[in-house]
């Protein structure tokens, strides 16, 4: 009999490899390029990007992509990052920041001055992408709303950067670790939970964090939300009374536990209110399974003990 975790791992691997394969158009391989170049891939916004050779000068405009590039062993190719939030691994902070004053789009002149072969981003839309493309800077966007999306995107980025072997190895390891967590939490008592990002802003279906909560063995009380990042009402929170209350790192747990209404929740009264590292669960990158593990430990203390 095949164990559920092994089925889960096989499914993740198949999705990741299929995702990168389906994005690639058939193009003649370049000799001695280490990959099928010229290469054309379609990103998550439906935009085609063609590269003549593996990119040697890369700009990342999302902390998750910075982590992926380093995770593939290509950190030495990074010539630009978005900014201070690109804080992992520590050596990423040594790379030049390209964010403009708003922080939500790059400084076009700065990016162009770095002469990149490719810019990777997780931002949706933006006229700045077209401006960069007009200036012959390829822009490739990936948008992940689940663990499966995340692993698939890593496979696609590995293909794009000419590092498919490293990407396959990275994805396989993460899928195996995720399967181990899934098997562990499958033996634990089911729990309900609420993730407080700040001021009762939370996560709903369609967000990466929601998917990770479910994979960590929780049924979020926000399953009925019609927005990936809604603000929950205190009245509804009190009515649902989740088994576990999770607080994003940076929001003092002590302060949350004292708030009117929140302080009377069963989870708070019985000490099941925990801080979680927001970076691990909000960045679709190589540390995403660490995020699931941290969530699982907080949700199922008896199993982690």
C-alpha positions in Angstrom: 0.0 0.0 0.0 1.4 3.4 -1.0 1.4 5.8 2.0 -0.5 9.1 1.6 2.7 11.2 2.1 4.4 9.5 -0.8 1.4 10.2 -3.0 1.6 13.8 -1.9 5.3 14.0 -2.7 4.8 12.4 -6.1 2.0 14.8 -6.9 4.1 17.9 -5.9 7.0 16.7 -8.0 4.8 16.0 -11.0 3.2 19.4 -10.8 6.5 21.2 -10.4 8.1 19.5 -13.4 4.9 19.7 -15.5 4.7 23.5 -14.8 8.1 24.2 -16.1 7.7 21.9 -19.1 4.4 23.3 -20.1 5.6 26.9 -20.0 8.4 26.3 -22.5 7.9 26.6 -26.3 9.8 24.3 -28.6 12.9 26.2 -29.8 16.2 25.0 -31.2 18.8 24.4 -28.5 21.9 26.6 -28.5 25.1 24.6 -28.6 27.2 24.5 -25.4 24.7 26.8 -23.6 24.0 24.3 -20.9 20.3 24.3 -21.8 17.7 24.6 -24.6 18.5 28.2 -25.7 17.2 30.2 -27.3 14.4 29.6 -24.8 10.9 31.0 -24.7 8.8 30.8 -21.5 5.4 32.2 -20.7 5.0 33.8 -17.2 2.0 33.8 -14.9 0.7 37.0 -16.5 0.7 35.3 -19.9 3.7 37.3 -21.2 6.3 35.5 -23.3 10.0 36.0 -22.5 12.7 34.8 -24.9 16.3 34.4 -23.7 19.2 33.7 -26.1 21.4 32.4 -23.4 21.4 31.7 -19.6 21.1 35.2 -17.9 24.4 36.2 -16.2 23.1 39.5 -14.7 19.9 39.1 -12.8 17.7 41.6 -10.9 15.1 40.3 -8.5 12.2 42.5 -7.5 10.7 40.3 -4.7 12.4 38.7 -1.7 11.1 35.3 -2.7 12.9 35.5 -6.0 16.1 36.6 -4.3 15.9 33.5 -2.1 15.2 31.2 -5.1 18.2 32.5 -7.1 20.5 31.9 -4.1 18.7 28.5 -3.5 19.7 27.5 -7.0 23.3 28.4 -6.3 23.3 31.4 -8.6 23.7 34.3 -6.0 26.8 35.5 -7.8 24.7 36.4 -10.8 22.5 38.8 -8.8 23.3 42.5 -9.6 20.2 44.0 -8.1 17.5 43.3 -5.5 14.4 45.1 -4.5 15.6 46.4 -1.1 15.8 45.9 2.6 13.2 43.2 2.7 15.5 41.0 0.6 17.2 39.9 3.8 17.8 36.2 3.2 20.4 34.9 2.9 22.4 37.6 4.6 24.7 38.1 1.7 21.7 39.3 -0.3 22.1 42.6 1.5 25.4 43.2 -0.2 23.6 43.4 -3.6 22.5 46.8 -4.9 18.9 47.8 -4.2 16.7 49.0 -7.1 13.4 50.0 -5.5 12.1 53.4 -6.3 10.8 55.9 -3.6 7.4 54.2 -3.5 8.9 50.8 -2.9 6.3 49.1 -5.0 8.1 49.5 -8.3 11.8 49.7 -9.3 13.8 52.7 -10.3 13.9 52.3 -14.0 17.1 54.2 -14.5 18.8 52.2 -11.7 17.7 48.9 -13.2 18.9 49.8 -16.7 22.2 51.0 -15.4 22.9 47.5 -14.1 22.5 46.1 -17.6 20.5 43.0 -16.5 19.8 40.1 -18.8 16.6 39.4 -16.8 14.4 40.8 -14.0 12.3 38.4 -11.9 9.3 39.7 -10.0 6.2 38.6 -8.1 4.4 41.9 -8.4 1.1 41.8 -10.4 0.7 44.2 -13.3 2.6 47.5 -13.4 3.3 49.8 -16.3 7.0 49.7 -15.2 7.3 46.2 -16.7 6.4 47.4 -20.1 8.8 50.4 -19.8 11.6 48.0 -19.0 10.7 45.6 -21.8 10.8 48.6 -24.2 14.3 49.2 -22.9 15.2 45.6 -23.8 15.2 44.3 -20.2 13.2 41.0 -20.1 10.7 40.8 -17.2 9.4 37.5 -15.9 6.6 37.3 -13.3 5.6 34.3 -11.2 2.6 34.4 -8.9 2.2 31.6 -6.3 -1.0 31.0 -4.2 -0.1 27.5 -3.0 2.8 25.2 -2.2 2.2 23.5 -5.5 2.5 26.8 -7.3 5.6 27.6 -5.4 7.4 24.4 -6.4 6.2 24.7 -10.0 7.6 28.3 -10.2 10.9 27.2 -8.8 11.1 24.6 -11.6 10.2 27.2 -14.2 12.8 29.7 -12.9 15.4 27.0 -12.9 14.7 26.3 -16.5 14.8 30.0 -17.3 18.1 30.5 -15.6 19.7 27.3 -17.2 19.8 25.5 -13.8 17.1 22.9 -14.3 19.2 20.2 -12.5 19.6 22.4 -9.4 15.9 23.3 -9.5 14.9 19.6 -9.7 17.0 18.8 -6.8 15.7 21.7 -4.7 12.1 20.9 -5.6 12.5 17.2 -4.8 14.0 18.0 -1.4 11.2 20.4 -0.5 8.5 18.1 -1.7 9.9 15.3 0.4 10.1 17.5 3.5 6.5 18.7 2.9 5.3 15.1 2.6 7.0 14.3 6.0 5.1 17.2 7.6 1.8 16.2 5.9 2.2 12.7 7.3 2.9 13.9 10.8 0.0 16.3 11.0 -2.3 13.7 9.5 -2.0 11.8 12.7 -2.8 14.8 14.9 -6.1 16.0 16.1 -7.7 18.4 13.6 -7.8 22.0 14.7 -9.3 25.3 13.6 -7.2 28.4 13.6 -7.0 32.1 12.8 -3.9 33.9 11.5 -3.7 37.6 12.5 -1.5 39.5 10.2 -2.3 42.8 12.0 -5.5 44.4 13.2 -7.5 41.3 12.3 -6.3 41.4 8.7 -6.0 37.7 7.8 -5.8 35.2 5.0 -8.5 33.5 2.9 -8.7 31.1 0.0 -6.4 32.1 -2.9 -3.5 33.2 -0.6 -0.3 31.2 -0.1 -0.6 31.5 3.7 -4.1 29.9 3.6 -2.8 26.9 1.7 0.1 26.5 4.0 -2.2 26.6 7.1 -4.2 23.8 5.6 -1.2 21.7 4.8 0.0 22.2 8.4 -3.1 20.6 9.6 -5.5 23.4 10.3 -8.9 24.4 9.0 -8.8 28.2 9.0 -12.0 29.8 10.2 -11.6 32.2 7.3 -12.4 29.5 4.7 -15.6 31.4 3.7 -13.7 34.6 2.9 -14.2 36.0 -0.6 -10.8 37.8 -0.6 -7.3 36.3 -0.2 -6.5 39.0 2.4 -9.7 40.1 4.2 -10.1 42.0 7.4 -12.1 39.7 9.8 -14.8 41.1 12.1 -14.3 40.7 15.8 -17.8 39.5 16.1 -17.2 36.6 13.6 -13.9 35.8 15.3 -15.6 35.5 18.7 -18.4 33.4 17.2 -16.0 31.0 15.5 -13.7 30.8 18.5 -10.7 29.1 16.9 -8.7 26.4 18.6 -5.4 28.1 17.9 -4.6 31.9 17.4 -1.6 32.7 15.3 0.1 36.1 15.2 2.4 37.3 12.5 5.9 38.1 13.7 6.3 41.8 14.5 2.9 42.0 16.2 3.5 41.6 19.9 1.5 38.5 21.1 1.1 40.1 24.5 -0.7 43.1 23.0 -2.9 41.0 20.8 -3.9 38.8 23.8 -5.1 41.9 25.7 -7.4 43.2 23.0 -11.1 43.4 23.8 -12.9 40.3 22.5 -9.6 38.5 21.6 -8.7 38.1 25.3 -11.8 36.0 25.9 -11.1 33.5 23.1 -10.6 29.9 24.2 -7.2 29.8 22.4 -6.0 32.8 24.3 -7.4 31.8 27.7 -5.7 28.3 27.3 -2.4 29.7 26.0 -2.7 28.5 22.4 -1.7 31.9 20.9 1.6 31.7 19.0 3.8 34.0 17.0 4.9 32.7 13.5 7.6 34.0 11.2 5.7 35.8 8.5 8.6 35.6 6.0 8.5 31.9 6.0 4.8 31.6 5.1 4.4 34.7 2.9 7.4 34.2 0.6 7.0 31.5 -2.1 10.6 30.4 -2.0 12.9 27.7 -0.7 12.0 28.3 3.0 8.3 27.7 2.5 8.4 24.2 3.9 10.1 25.6 7.0 7.0 27.8 7.3 4.8 24.7 7.2 6.9 23.0 9.8 6.7 26.1 12.1 2.9 26.3 11.6 2.5 22.6 12.3 4.5 22.9 15.6 2.3 25.8 16.7 -0.9 24.1 15.7 -0.1 20.7 17.2 2.0 21.3 20.2 1.2 17.8 21.6 2.6 16.2 18.4 5.7 18.4 18.4 6.6 17.7 22.0 
